[in-house]
Amino acid sequence: MTTWRPGPAPGVLLRADRVRGVDLLLLPERVVVLEGSAGEVLRLCDGTRDVPQIVRELTARHPGAPVADEVPAFLDRVRKEGWLR
């Protein structure tokens, strides 16, 4: 997975709902309300960064957080859902 450069799958958009104060994934015929830092992680998935680069960026932003353990697993789950390519 280290060479994978995650980006949104076709038809998937990440949007901030400023009224509700949440991030949303807009999918064909579906909307997913993201919890916690999921939106922050997915914003880094633009197809230019690989997974280790995303982990390094988030580790710098959140020292002491279990980024290296949680983010790759989260990205893998989102990929399996078909929301990332």
Secondary structure, DSSP 4 states (H G I P E B T S, - for coil): -TT----BPTT-EEEEETTTTEEEEEETTEEEEE-TTHHHHHHT-SSSS-HHHHHHHHHHHSTTS-HHHHHHHHHHHHHHHTSB-
